[in-house]
Amino acid sequence: PISVVVVPTGNIEGMSWDLIEQAADMVMAPLADQKVPLVVIDLSSVGYFGSVFLALLLRCHKFVKSRGGELVLAGASPMARELLRITALDTLWAIYDDRDSALEAVGA
């Protein structure tokens, strides 16, 4: 299976909702051709994020799951991990320490 690795920029939370929507479309476009999309979101460049980015992640997650795929996170900062824990989204996505571990886990 082919994995798609998405590496958001550190200022993702400063993006407008319109740009986030466009980013989500760009992330998901190559996945449309995949039978079972496997997505690794590498958060190592992102120190903090909030509701805008969480909405993007949820949108991608929904799309990937609807196709029988899997979305996992890698490289989340301690602050990001805490936010995911508080929102219980750490139960929705597996979180790996780094991109290599995540790729290995999804079988890439």
PyMOL commands that set and color helices and strands:
alter all, ss='L'
color gray80, all
select helices_A, chain A and resi 12-14+17-33+51-66+78-86+89-91+99-105
alter helices_A, ss='H'
color red, helices_A
select strands_A, chain A and resi 3-6+38-42+70-74+95-96
alter strands_A, ss='S'
color yellow, strands_A
deselect
rebuild
show_as cartoon
